[in-house]
Amino acid sequence: MNINGKHYHTIWLKENDPKTIQIIDQRLLPFKFKTQDLKTIEDAFTAIKEMWVRGAPLIGVTAAYGLYLGLLGLNDTENLDQKITDLSRYLESSRPTAVNLKYAIDLILEKIKSAKSLNEKIKIAFETANQLKADEIENCRLIGENGFPLIEKISKTKNGETVNILTHCNAGWLACVDYGTATAPIYLAHEKGINIHVWVDETRPRNQGARLTAFELDQQGIPHTVIADNTGGLLMQKGMVDMVIVGSDRTSANGDVANKIGTYLKALAAFDNRIPFYAALPLSTIDWGINDGVKEIPIEQRDEEEVKYVEGWHNNKITKVRIMPENSPVVNYGFDVTPAKYVTALITEKGVCNANKKDIEHFKK
């Protein structure tokens, strides 16, 4: 996707320096574009934990490169297996909800386990991280291809009138490497000339919708409107929403979808108003070991300051302003889980399927 007309990925190797990974620092968007260098596993840990990068697929790719950087930091082979285990556990602790983090780390560990020397393990880890990045790009492209007919069908039903799509948080290319998940069908529909308009939830408390999704759509020239999080239900009642597409940080084997806090409420509103509700995700986001997402998916609790303060751009820098009494207690759950019964379908790189264990497992084969 583009920023100021130039194509970018969210993560890449620094030119002529394969020991440095570069990322877009998403904390500063949309106000300022800045890149950061990741040179150590600690840099990758911080980038994931402090949300320099965010979104399940991008977290996974960053973790893969992070473990590669961790291997580069080992200077001897004594107790090598234990050191690698320690590195992987450290990196895995950066964020608990997005399953792509563990998926990427486990993928690297599986690939390097038979290699005898540290240098060989480093080489394999580097190649695996590069391949994972390429795979995630292709997965998102295919999610776009598979989700596009859902938008096209509504457009035909409306005789070419504008298709209004509501999305929550940011499941665009900034959350992935390119294309995005929820946005991939939107970008493709726009490219093919379908009239679309996107309702963008601001997504408190980090405002990923207002800051990131709106930024993406603006850069791509896609009509959109930012709304307060509590507006979606009213728009659905008034017939101003044709479909909802969200991403997912972890989806259980039975089709329950964990996504940014507030997603569940949008699903309930969509269900009540008979509006299709889709979750777009690569199969790497499915946790095959969890069969009841509501009960089993861990929900991250984040710093209370994210709720107590709002961030904005003032005097050419990010500024925080407190919006509540200083001593009032806060709880800050990062995600919620939408039960499968409220999910119309899952859009994956292998196709669209119903949110149930039988249909999802068909794609596992």
C-alpha positions in Angstrom: 0.0 0.0 0.0 1.0 3.6 -0.4 2.1 6.5 1.8 2.3 9.8 -0.1 2.3 7.9 -3.3 5.2 5.6 -2.4 4.8 1.9 -1.8 5.7 0.5 1.6 5.6 -2.7 3.6 5.3 -2.4 7.4 8.5 -4.3 8.0 11.6 -4.8 5.8 15.3 -5.5 5.8 17.5 -2.4 5.9 19.2 -2.0 2.5 22.7 -3.6 2.5 22.3 -4.6 6.2 20.5 -7.9 6.8 21.2 -7.6 10.5 18.9 -4.6 10.9 15.1 -4.9 10.5 13.2 -1.7 9.8 9.6 -0.9 10.7 7.2 2.0 10.5 6.7 3.5 14.0 2.9 3.3 14.1 2.8 5.3 17.4 3.3 8.5 15.5 0.8 8.0 12.6 -1.1 9.8 11.2 0.8 12.9 12.3 4.4 11.9 11.5 6.0 9.2 9.4 9.1 7.7 11.0 10.9 4.4 10.8 12.7 2.5 13.5 15.6 0.1 13.4 15.4 -3.2 15.2 18.9 -4.6 15.9 18.3 -6.9 18.9 15.6 -9.2 20.2 15.0 -6.6 22.9 14.2 -4.1 20.2 11.7 -6.5 18.7 10.2 -7.2 22.1 9.7 -3.5 22.8 8.3 -2.9 19.3 5.6 -5.5 19.9 4.8 -4.8 23.5 4.7 -1.0 23.1 2.8 -1.2 19.8 5.3 0.3 17.5 4.0 -2.6 15.4 0.5 -4.0 16.0 -2.0 -6.3 14.3 -1.7 -10.1 14.5 0.0 -10.9 11.1 2.6 -8.1 11.6 3.3 -9.1 15.2 4.0 -12.6 13.9 6.4 -11.5 11.3 8.1 -9.1 13.7 8.5 -12.0 16.2 10.1 -14.2 13.5 12.6 -11.5 12.7 13.0 -10.8 16.5 14.0 -14.4 17.1 16.5 -14.3 14.2 18.0 -11.1 15.8 18.2 -13.0 19.1 20.2 -15.8 17.5 22.5 -13.2 16.1 23.1 -12.0 19.7 24.4 -15.4 20.8 28.2 -15.6 20.9 28.8 -19.2 21.9 27.2 -22.6 21.6 27.3 -23.7 25.2 23.7 -24.6 26.4 22.6 -23.4 22.9 19.2 -25.1 23.0 18.4 -23.7 26.5 19.4 -20.2 25.4 17.1 -20.4 22.3 14.3 -21.6 24.5 14.8 -18.7 26.8 14.8 -16.3 23.9 11.6 -17.7 22.5 9.8 -17.5 25.9 11.0 -14.0 26.4 9.7 -12.9 23.0 6.4 -14.8 23.4 5.7 -12.9 26.6 5.5 -9.5 24.8 1.8 -9.8 24.1 -0.6 -12.6 25.1 -3.7 -12.5 22.8 -2.5 -12.5 19.2 -1.8 -16.2 18.3 0.4 -15.3 15.3 3.2 -14.4 17.8 3.4 -17.9 19.1 2.8 -19.3 15.6 5.8 -17.5 14.2 8.1 -18.4 17.1 7.1 -22.1 16.9 7.7 -22.0 13.1 11.3 -20.8 13.6 12.0 -23.3 16.4 10.7 -26.1 14.3 12.8 -25.1 11.3 16.1 -24.7 13.2 15.9 -27.7 15.6 17.7 -30.1 13.3 20.5 -27.6 12.5 23.7 -28.4 14.4 25.6 -25.1 14.3 24.6 -21.7 15.5 25.5 -20.2 12.1 23.2 -22.7 10.3 20.4 -22.0 12.7 20.8 -18.2 12.0 20.7 -18.8 8.3 17.5 -20.9 8.5 15.8 -18.5 10.9 16.5 -15.6 8.5 15.2 -17.5 5.5 12.1 -18.6 7.5 11.3 -15.1 8.6 11.6 -13.8 5.0 9.3 -16.6 3.8 6.8 -15.9 6.5 6.7 -12.3 5.5 6.1 -13.3 1.8 3.4 -15.7 2.9 1.5 -13.2 4.9 1.5 -10.8 2.0 0.1 -13.4 -0.3 -2.4 -14.5 2.3 -3.7 -11.0 2.6 -3.9 -10.7 -1.2 -5.9 -13.9 -1.3 -8.2 -12.7 1.5 -9.0 -9.7 -0.7 -9.7 -11.9 -3.7 -12.0 -14.2 -1.6 -13.8 -11.3 0.2 -14.3 -9.2 -2.9 -17.4 -11.2 -4.2 -19.2 -10.5 -0.9 -18.9 -6.7 -1.6 -19.6 -7.2 -5.3 -22.9 -9.1 -4.5 -24.2 -6.2 -2.4 -23.2 -3.7 -5.0 -25.2 -5.6 -7.6 -28.2 -5.9 -5.3 -28.0 -2.1 -4.8 -27.7 -1.5 -8.5 -24.3 0.1 -8.2 -25.2 2.4 -5.4 -22.6 2.9 -2.6 -21.8 -0.1 -0.4 -21.4 1.1 3.2 -18.9 -1.0 5.1 -18.3 -0.7 8.9 -15.0 -1.8 10.3 -13.5 -1.7 13.8 -9.9 -1.0 14.9 -7.3 -1.3 12.2 -7.1 -4.5 10.2 -5.5 -2.9 7.3 -2.0 -3.1 5.7 -0.5 -1.4 8.8 -1.7 -4.4 10.8 -0.2 -6.8 8.4 2.7 -6.4 5.9 0.6 -5.3 2.8 -3.1 -5.3 1.7 -4.5 -6.0 5.2 -7.1 -8.5 6.2 -10.5 -6.7 6.7 -9.3 -3.9 4.3 -8.0 -6.2 1.5 -11.5 -6.8 0.0 -12.2 -3.1 0.3 -9.1 -2.1 -1.5 -9.8 -4.6 -4.3 -13.4 -3.4 -4.6 -12.3 0.2 -4.9 -9.7 -0.8 -7.5 -12.4 -2.6 -9.5 -14.6 0.5 -9.6 -17.2 -0.5 -7.0 -18.7 2.5 -5.2 -17.8 2.0 -1.5 -17.8 4.0 1.7 -16.3 2.9 5.0 -17.5 3.8 8.4 -14.4 3.9 10.6 -14.8 3.3 14.3 -12.4 5.5 16.3 -11.6 2.5 18.5 -10.9 3.8 21.9 -8.6 3.8 23.8 -5.8 3.7 21.3 -7.8 5.1 18.4 -6.4 2.8 15.9 -9.4 3.4 13.6 -9.3 7.1 13.7 -5.5 7.3 13.5 -4.5 4.3 11.3 -7.5 3.0 9.3 -8.6 6.5 8.4 -4.9 7.3 7.4 -4.8 4.2 5.2 -8.1 4.9 3.5 -7.2 8.5 2.9 -3.9 7.5 1.3 -5.7 5.1 -1.0 -8.4 7.6 -1.9 -11.2 5.6 -0.5 -14.3 7.5 0.8 -14.7 7.0 4.5 -16.1 8.7 7.7 -14.7 8.4 11.2 -17.3 7.8 13.9 -17.4 7.5 17.6 -17.4 3.9 18.8 -21.0 4.0 20.0 -22.4 5.2 16.7 -22.4 1.9 14.7 -25.6 0.5 16.2 -27.6 3.7 15.3 -26.2 3.6 11.7 -27.3 -0.1 11.4 -30.8 0.7 12.6 -31.1 3.5 10.0 -30.0 1.2 7.2 -26.7 3.0 6.7 -24.5 -0.1 7.0 -24.6 -2.9 4.4 -21.9 -5.1 6.0 -19.3 -5.3 8.8 -15.8 -6.6 8.2 -13.3 -6.8 11.1 -10.0 -8.6 11.6 -9.0 -11.1 14.3 -6.1 -11.4 16.7 -7.0 -15.0 17.5 -9.8 -17.2 16.3 -10.7 -20.5 18.1 -11.2 -23.8 16.3 -14.9 -23.4 16.7 -15.1 -20.0 15.1 -15.1 -17.6 18.1 -13.3 -14.4 17.1 -11.1 -12.4 19.5 -10.6 -8.9 18.2 -10.1 -5.4 19.5 -12.4 -4.5 22.5 -15.8 -3.3 21.2 -16.0 -5.8 18.3 -18.5 -8.0 20.2 -20.9 -5.1 20.5 -20.7 -4.4 16.8 -21.5 -8.1 16.1 -24.6 -7.9 18.4 -25.8 -4.8 16.7 -25.3 -6.4 13.2 -27.1 -9.6 14.3 -30.1 -7.6 15.6 -30.3 -5.7 12.4 -29.7 -8.7 10.0 -26.5 -7.2 8.7 -23.7 -9.6 7.7 -20.7 -9.6 10.0 -17.5 -11.0 8.6 -14.1 -11.6 10.2 -11.1 -11.6 7.8 -8.0 -13.5 8.9 -5.2 -15.7 7.7 -5.3 -19.3 8.9 -2.2 -18.6 11.0 -4.6 -16.6 13.3 -6.6 -19.7 14.1 -5.7 -21.4 17.4 -6.4 -25.0 16.7 -5.9 -25.9 20.4 -8.8 -23.8 21.6 -12.4 -25.0 21.1 -14.2 -22.3 23.2 -12.8 -18.9 22.5 -15.1 -17.1 25.0 -13.7 -19.2 27.9 -10.2 -20.0 26.8 -8.7 -17.1 24.8 -6.5 -15.0 27.1 -7.5 -11.3 27.2 -4.7 -8.8 27.5 -5.1 -6.1 30.1 -3.2 -3.0 29.2 -1.9 0.1 31.1 -4.7 2.2 32.7 -3.1 5.3 31.3 -4.4 4.4 27.8 -7.9 5.1 29.2 -7.0 7.9 31.5 -5.4 10.0 28.8 -6.0 10.7 25.1 -3.2 11.4 22.7 -3.1 14.1 20.1 -0.8 16.2 18.0 0.2 19.5 19.5 3.2 21.8 19.0 4.6 19.3 16.5 4.7 16.4 19.0 2.4 13.7 20.5 0.8 15.1 23.6 -1.2 13.4 26.3 -4.2 15.0 28.0 -5.9 13.5 31.1 -9.7 13.2 30.6 -10.9 11.8 33.9 -10.4 12.3 37.7 -6.8 11.4 38.6 -7.7 8.9 41.3 -10.6 7.1 39.6 -9.8 3.4 39.0 -9.5 2.1 35.5 -9.7 -1.3 33.8 -8.3 -1.6 30.3 -9.2 -4.9 28.5 -7.6 -4.9 25.1 -9.8 -7.4 23.4 -13.2 -9.2 23.5 -14.5 -12.4 22.0 -17.4 -12.6 19.5 -19.1 -16.0 19.7 -19.2 -17.8 16.4 -23.0 -17.7 16.3 -22.8 -14.0 15.6 -20.2 -14.3 12.8 -21.7 -14.7 9.3 -18.5 -16.2 7.9 -14.7 -16.1 8.1 -12.8 -14.8 5.1 -9.4 -16.6 4.8 -6.7 -17.0 2.2 -8.3 -20.4 1.3 -11.8 -19.1 0.9 -14.9 -18.1 2.8 -16.3 -20.5 5.4 -18.9 -20.7 8.1 -17.7 -20.0 11.6 -17.9 -23.6 12.9 -15.4 -26.3 13.6 -16.3 -28.6 10.7 -16.0 -25.9 8.0 -12.9 -24.4 9.5 -11.1 -27.7 9.7 -11.8 -28.3 6.0 -9.3 -25.5 5.4 -6.7 -27.1 7.7 -6.3 -30.1 5.3 
